[in-house]
């Protein structure tokens, strides 16, 4: 089984901002208590729904021995393999 620090999401570069590799710890706190939306489809194992609201979060990131806190919104959650997940957060403008 691969460890989290061995996993990579390397893809073709489509992003507007340059990325820096960081293998430090991250802690995510969910600020939004509730989201309301409209179901697209429902199955016995889950639901896909759409919402106008953001899932607001605060992220603590360890970088070079320092911890910084950044607010933003969760923009993607994806099961990577087995029980591991990838979480993408778009930071608020500085």
Chimera marker file (.cmm) of the C-alpha trace (Angstrom):
<marker_set name="trace">
<marker id="1" x="0.000" y="0.000" z="0.000" r="1" g="1" b="0" radius="0.5"/>
<marker id="2" x="1.320" y="3.453" z="-0.904" r="1" g="1" b="0" radius="0.5"/>
<marker id="3" x="1.795" y="6.060" z="1.793" r="1" g="1" b="0" radius="0.5"/>
<marker id="4" x="0.192" y="9.488" z="1.435" r="1" g="1" b="0" radius="0.5"/>
<marker id="5" x="3.584" y="11.123" z="0.918" r="1" g="1" b="0" radius="0.5"/>
<marker id="6" x="4.285" y="8.721" z="-1.966" r="1" g="1" b="0" radius="0.5"/>
<marker id="7" x="1.112" y="9.687" z="-3.834" r="1" g="1" b="0" radius="0.5"/>
<marker id="8" x="1.248" y="12.171" z="-6.647" r="1" g="1" b="0" radius="0.5"/>
<marker id="9" x="-1.345" y="14.022" z="-8.672" r="1" g="1" b="0" radius="0.5"/>
<marker id="10" x="1.021" y="14.913" z="-11.500" r="1" g="1" b="0" radius="0.5"/>
<marker id="11" x="-0.981" y="15.888" z="-14.583" r="1" g="1" b="0" radius="0.5"/>
<marker id="12" x="-0.524" y="18.082" z="-17.608" r="1" g="1" b="0" radius="0.5"/>
<marker id="13" x="-0.188" y="21.676" z="-16.451" r="1" g="1" b="0" radius="0.5"/>
<marker id="14" x="-3.484" y="23.532" z="-16.948" r="1" g="1" b="0" radius="0.5"/>
<marker id="15" x="-3.244" y="25.773" z="-13.921" r="1" g="1" b="0" radius="0.5"/>
<marker id="16" x="-2.898" y="29.536" z="-13.951" r="1" g="1" b="0" radius="0.5"/>
<marker id="17" x="-0.582" y="29.678" z="-10.921" r="1" g="1" b="0" radius="0.5"/>
<marker id="18" x="2.731" y="27.887" z="-10.408" r="1" g="1" b="0" radius="0.5"/>
<marker id="19" x="2.679" y="25.069" z="-7.828" r="1" g="1" b="0" radius="0.5"/>
<marker id="20" x="5.376" y="24.232" z="-5.299" r="1" g="1" b="0" radius="0.5"/>
<marker id="21" x="5.818" y="20.708" z="-3.986" r="1" g="1" b="0" radius="0.5"/>
<marker id="22" x="5.128" y="20.525" z="-0.258" r="1" g="1" b="0" radius="0.5"/>
<marker id="23" x="5.034" y="17.311" z="1.756" r="1" g="1" b="0" radius="0.5"/>
<marker id="24" x="4.183" y="19.037" z="5.055" r="1" g="1" b="0" radius="0.5"/>
<marker id="25" x="1.156" y="18.333" z="7.202" r="1" g="1" b="0" radius="0.5"/>
<marker id="26" x="-2.200" y="19.942" z="6.474" r="1" g="1" b="0" radius="0.5"/>
<marker id="27" x="-5.200" y="20.342" z="8.755" r="1" g="1" b="0" radius="0.5"/>
<marker id="28" x="-8.601" y="21.302" z="7.288" r="1" g="1" b="0" radius="0.5"/>
<marker id="29" x="-11.466" y="22.727" z="9.331" r="1" g="1" b="0" radius="0.5"/>
<marker id="30" x="-14.935" y="22.892" z="7.760" r="1" g="1" b="0" radius="0.5"/>
<marker id="31" x="-16.629" y="26.238" z="8.482" r="1" g="1" b="0" radius="0.5"/>
<marker id="32" x="-19.893" y="25.708" z="6.569" r="1" g="1" b="0" radius="0.5"/>
<marker id="33" x="-22.468" y="23.956" z="8.740" r="1" g="1" b="0" radius="0.5"/>
<marker id="34" x="-24.983" y="23.190" z="6.011" r="1" g="1" b="0" radius="0.5"/>
<marker id="35" x="-25.369" y="23.247" z="2.221" r="1" g="1" b="0" radius="0.5"/>
<marker id="36" x="-28.688" y="23.252" z="0.398" r="1" g="1" b="0" radius="0.5"/>
<marker id="37" x="-29.105" y="22.272" z="-3.220" r="1" g="1" b="0" radius="0.5"/>
<marker id="38" x="-30.928" y="20.187" z="-5.806" r="1" g="1" b="0" radius="0.5"/>
<marker id="39" x="-30.378" y="16.473" z="-6.350" r="1" g="1" b="0" radius="0.5"/>
<marker id="40" x="-29.184" y="15.396" z="-9.778" r="1" g="1" b="0" radius="0.5"/>
<marker id="41" x="-29.312" y="11.670" z="-9.103" r="1" g="1" b="0" radius="0.5"/>
<marker id="42" x="-29.662" y="9.350" z="-6.123" r="1" g="1" b="0" radius="0.5"/>
<marker id="43" x="-28.636" y="5.715" z="-5.694" r="1" g="1" b="0" radius="0.5"/>
<marker id="44" x="-28.620" y="3.340" z="-2.719" r="1" g="1" b="0" radius="0.5"/>
<marker id="45" x="-24.953" y="4.281" z="-2.130" r="1" g="1" b="0" radius="0.5"/>
<marker id="46" x="-24.949" y="8.066" z="-2.611" r="1" g="1" b="0" radius="0.5"/>
<marker id="47" x="-26.270" y="11.263" z="-4.095" r="1" g="1" b="0" radius="0.5"/>
<marker id="48" x="-24.983" y="13.836" z="-6.577" r="1" g="1" b="0" radius="0.5"/>
<marker id="49" x="-26.367" y="17.289" z="-5.910" r="1" g="1" b="0" radius="0.5"/>
<marker id="50" x="-25.662" y="20.844" z="-6.987" r="1" g="1" b="0" radius="0.5"/>
<marker id="51" x="-25.546" y="23.886" z="-4.749" r="1" g="1" b="0" radius="0.5"/>
<marker id="52" x="-25.100" y="27.620" z="-5.157" r="1" g="1" b="0" radius="0.5"/>
<marker id="53" x="-23.272" y="27.734" z="-1.814" r="1" g="1" b="0" radius="0.5"/>
<marker id="54" x="-19.604" y="27.243" z="-1.009" r="1" g="1" b="0" radius="0.5"/>
<marker id="55" x="-18.209" y="24.722" z="1.436" r="1" g="1" b="0" radius="0.5"/>
<marker id="56" x="-16.047" y="27.211" z="3.385" r="1" g="1" b="0" radius="0.5"/>
<marker id="57" x="-12.893" y="25.887" z="5.041" r="1" g="1" b="0" radius="0.5"/>
<marker id="58" x="-9.802" y="27.022" z="6.949" r="1" g="1" b="0" radius="0.5"/>
<marker id="59" x="-6.555" y="25.213" z="6.142" r="1" g="1" b="0" radius="0.5"/>
<marker id="60" x="-3.429" y="25.056" z="8.312" r="1" g="1" b="0" radius="0.5"/>
<marker id="61" x="-0.338" y="24.251" z="6.225" r="1" g="1" b="0" radius="0.5"/>
<marker id="62" x="3.125" y="23.393" z="7.561" r="1" g="1" b="0" radius="0.5"/>
<marker id="63" x="5.749" y="24.987" z="5.307" r="1" g="1" b="0" radius="0.5"/>
<marker id="64" x="9.447" y="25.156" z="6.099" r="1" g="1" b="0" radius="0.5"/>
<marker id="65" x="8.859" y="24.745" z="9.843" r="1" g="1" b="0" radius="0.5"/>
<marker id="66" x="6.145" y="27.412" z="9.958" r="1" g="1" b="0" radius="0.5"/>
<marker id="67" x="2.384" y="26.977" z="10.060" r="1" g="1" b="0" radius="0.5"/>
<marker id="68" x="0.155" y="29.301" z="8.087" r="1" g="1" b="0" radius="0.5"/>
<marker id="69" x="-3.646" y="29.519" z="8.160" r="1" g="1" b="0" radius="0.5"/>
<marker id="70" x="-5.548" y="30.223" z="4.959" r="1" g="1" b="0" radius="0.5"/>
<marker id="71" x="-9.278" y="30.455" z="4.294" r="1" g="1" b="0" radius="0.5"/>
<marker id="72" x="-10.971" y="29.280" z="1.133" r="1" g="1" b="0" radius="0.5"/>
<marker id="73" x="-13.530" y="26.906" z="-0.296" r="1" g="1" b="0" radius="0.5"/>
<marker id="74" x="-13.460" y="23.206" z="-1.049" r="1" g="1" b="0" radius="0.5"/>
<marker id="75" x="-13.652" y="22.817" z="-4.823" r="1" g="1" b="0" radius="0.5"/>
<marker id="76" x="-13.102" y="19.078" z="-5.255" r="1" g="1" b="0" radius="0.5"/>
<marker id="77" x="-13.051" y="15.859" z="-3.263" r="1" g="1" b="0" radius="0.5"/>
<marker id="78" x="-12.019" y="12.637" z="-4.958" r="1" g="1" b="0" radius="0.5"/>
<marker id="79" x="-11.355" y="9.084" z="-3.827" r="1" g="1" b="0" radius="0.5"/>
<marker id="80" x="-7.815" y="8.375" z="-5.000" r="1" g="1" b="0" radius="0.5"/>
<marker id="81" x="-7.272" y="4.711" z="-4.064" r="1" g="1" b="0" radius="0.5"/>
<marker id="82" x="-8.865" y="2.538" z="-1.451" r="1" g="1" b="0" radius="0.5"/>
<marker id="83" x="-9.573" y="4.667" z="1.598" r="1" g="1" b="0" radius="0.5"/>
<marker id="84" x="-7.455" y="7.700" z="0.616" r="1" g="1" b="0" radius="0.5"/>
<marker id="85" x="-8.958" y="10.917" z="-0.695" r="1" g="1" b="0" radius="0.5"/>
<marker id="86" x="-7.683" y="13.998" z="-2.475" r="1" g="1" b="0" radius="0.5"/>
<marker id="87" x="-9.078" y="17.369" z="-1.378" r="1" g="1" b="0" radius="0.5"/>
<marker id="88" x="-8.687" y="20.547" z="-3.457" r="1" g="1" b="0" radius="0.5"/>
<marker id="89" x="-9.127" y="23.945" z="-1.815" r="1" g="1" b="0" radius="0.5"/>
<marker id="90" x="-9.217" y="27.266" z="-3.649" r="1" g="1" b="0" radius="0.5"/>
<marker id="91" x="-7.755" y="29.946" z="-1.347" r="1" g="1" b="0" radius="0.5"/>
<marker id="92" x="-9.415" y="33.316" z="-0.884" r="1" g="1" b="0" radius="0.5"/>
<marker id="93" x="-7.610" y="36.201" z="-2.579" r="1" g="1" b="0" radius="0.5"/>
<marker id="94" x="-4.905" y="37.639" z="-0.330" r="1" g="1" b="0" radius="0.5"/>
<link id1="1" id2="2" r="1" g="1" b="0" radius="0.2"/>
<link id1="2" id2="3" r="1" g="1" b="0" radius="0.2"/>
<link id1="3" id2="4" r="1" g="1" b="0" radius="0.2"/>
<link id1="4" id2="5" r="1" g="1" b="0" radius="0.2"/>
<link id1="5" id2="6" r="1" g="1" b="0" radius="0.2"/>
<link id1="6" id2="7" r="1" g="1" b="0" radius="0.2"/>
<link id1="7" id2="8" r="1" g="1" b="0" radius="0.2"/>
<link id1="8" id2="9" r="1" g="1" b="0" radius="0.2"/>
<link id1="9" id2="10" r="1" g="1" b="0" radius="0.2"/>
<link id1="10" id2="11" r="1" g="1" b="0" radius="0.2"/>
<link id1="11" id2="12" r="1" g="1" b="0" radius="0.2"/>
<link id1="12" id2="13" r="1" g="1" b="0" radius="0.2"/>
<link id1="13" id2="14" r="1" g="1" b="0" radius="0.2"/>
<link id1="14" id2="15" r="1" g="1" b="0" radius="0.2"/>
<link id1="15" id2="16" r="1" g="1" b="0" radius="0.2"/>
<link id1="16" id2="17" r="1" g="1" b="0" radius="0.2"/>
<link id1="17" id2="18" r="1" g="1" b="0" radius="0.2"/>
<link id1="18" id2="19" r="1" g="1" b="0" radius="0.2"/>
<link id1="19" id2="20" r="1" g="1" b="0" radius="0.2"/>
<link id1="20" id2="21" r="1" g="1" b="0" radius="0.2"/>
<link id1="21" id2="22" r="1" g="1" b="0" radius="0.2"/>
<link id1="22" id2="23" r="1" g="1" b="0" radius="0.2"/>
<link id1="23" id2="24" r="1" g="1" b="0" radius="0.2"/>
<link id1="24" id2="25" r="1" g="1" b="0" radius="0.2"/>
<link id1="25" id2="26" r="1" g="1" b="0" radius="0.2"/>
<link id1="26" id2="27" r="1" g="1" b="0" radius="0.2"/>
<link id1="27" id2="28" r="1" g="1" b="0" radius="0.2"/>
<link id1="28" id2="29" r="1" g="1" b="0" radius="0.2"/>
<link id1="29" id2="30" r="1" g="1" b="0" radius="0.2"/>
<link id1="30" id2="31" r="1" g="1" b="0" radius="0.2"/>
<link id1="31" id2="32" r="1" g="1" b="0" radius="0.2"/>
<link id1="32" id2="33" r="1" g="1" b="0" radius="0.2"/>
<link id1="33" id2="34" r="1" g="1" b="0" radius="0.2"/>
<link id1="34" id2="35" r="1" g="1" b="0" radius="0.2"/>
<link id1="35" id2="36" r="1" g="1" b="0" radius="0.2"/>
<link id1="36" id2="37" r="1" g="1" b="0" radius="0.2"/>
<link id1="37" id2="38" r="1" g="1" b="0" radius="0.2"/>
<link id1="38" id2="39" r="1" g="1" b="0" radius="0.2"/>
<link id1="39" id2="40" r="1" g="1" b="0" radius="0.2"/>
<link id1="40" id2="41" r="1" g="1" b="0" radius="0.2"/>
<link id1="41" id2="42" r="1" g="1" b="0" radius="0.2"/>
<link id1="42" id2="43" r="1" g="1" b="0" radius="0.2"/>
<link id1="43" id2="44" r="1" g="1" b="0" radius="0.2"/>
<link id1="44" id2="45" r="1" g="1" b="0" radius="0.2"/>
<link id1="45" id2="46" r="1" g="1" b="0" radius="0.2"/>
<link id1="46" id2="47" r="1" g="1" b="0" radius="0.2"/>
<link id1="47" id2="48" r="1" g="1" b="0" radius="0.2"/>
<link id1="48" id2="49" r="1" g="1" b="0" radius="0.2"/>
<link id1="49" id2="50" r="1" g="1" b="0" radius="0.2"/>
<link id1="50" id2="51" r="1" g="1" b="0" radius="0.2"/>
<link id1="51" id2="52" r="1" g="1" b="0" radius="0.2"/>
<link id1="52" id2="53" r="1" g="1" b="0" radius="0.2"/>
<link id1="53" id2="54" r="1" g="1" b="0" radius="0.2"/>
<link id1="54" id2="55" r="1" g="1" b="0" radius="0.2"/>
<link id1="55" id2="56" r="1" g="1" b="0" radius="0.2"/>
<link id1="56" id2="57" r="1" g="1" b="0" radius="0.2"/>
<link id1="57" id2="58" r="1" g="1" b="0" radius="0.2"/>
<link id1="58" id2="59" r="1" g="1" b="0" radius="0.2"/>
<link id1="59" id2="60" r="1" g="1" b="0" radius="0.2"/>
<link id1="60" id2="61" r="1" g="1" b="0" radius="0.2"/>
<link id1="61" id2="62" r="1" g="1" b="0" radius="0.2"/>
<link id1="62" id2="63" r="1" g="1" b="0" radius="0.2"/>
<link id1="63" id2="64" r="1" g="1" b="0" radius="0.2"/>
<link id1="64" id2="65" r="1" g="1" b="0" radius="0.2"/>
<link id1="65" id2="66" r="1" g="1" b="0" radius="0.2"/>
<link id1="66" id2="67" r="1" g="1" b="0" radius="0.2"/>
<link id1="67" id2="68" r="1" g="1" b="0" radius="0.2"/>
<link id1="68" id2="69" r="1" g="1" b="0" radius="0.2"/>
<link id1="69" id2="70" r="1" g="1" b="0" radius="0.2"/>
<link id1="70" id2="71" r="1" g="1" b="0" radius="0.2"/>
<link id1="71" id2="72" r="1" g="1" b="0" radius="0.2"/>
<link id1="72" id2="73" r="1" g="1" b="0" radius="0.2"/>
<link id1="73" id2="74" r="1" g="1" b="0" radius="0.2"/>
<link id1="74" id2="75" r="1" g="1" b="0" radius="0.2"/>
<link id1="75" id2="76" r="1" g="1" b="0" radius="0.2"/>
<link id1="76" id2="77" r="1" g="1" b="0" radius="0.2"/>
<link id1="77" id2="78" r="1" g="1" b="0" radius="0.2"/>
<link id1="78" id2="79" r="1" g="1" b="0" radius="0.2"/>
<link id1="79" id2="80" r="1" g="1" b="0" radius="0.2"/>
<link id1="80" id2="81" r="1" g="1" b="0" radius="0.2"/>
<link id1="81" id2="82" r="1" g="1" b="0" radius="0.2"/>
<link id1="82" id2="83" r="1" g="1" b="0" radius="0.2"/>
<link id1="83" id2="84" r="1" g="1" b="0" radius="0.2"/>
<link id1="84" id2="85" r="1" g="1" b="0" radius="0.2"/>
<link id1="85" id2="86" r="1" g="1" b="0" radius="0.2"/>
<link id1="86" id2="87" r="1" g="1" b="0" radius="0.2"/>
<link id1="87" id2="88" r="1" g="1" b="0" radius="0.2"/>
<link id1="88" id2="89" r="1" g="1" b="0" radius="0.2"/>
<link id1="89" id2="90" r="1" g="1" b="0" radius="0.2"/>
<link id1="90" id2="91" r="1" g="1" b="0" radius="0.2"/>
<link id1="91" id2="92" r="1" g="1" b="0" radius="0.2"/>
<link id1="92" id2="93" r="1" g="1" b="0" radius="0.2"/>
<link id1="93" id2="94" r="1" g="1" b="0" radius="0.2"/>
</marker_set>
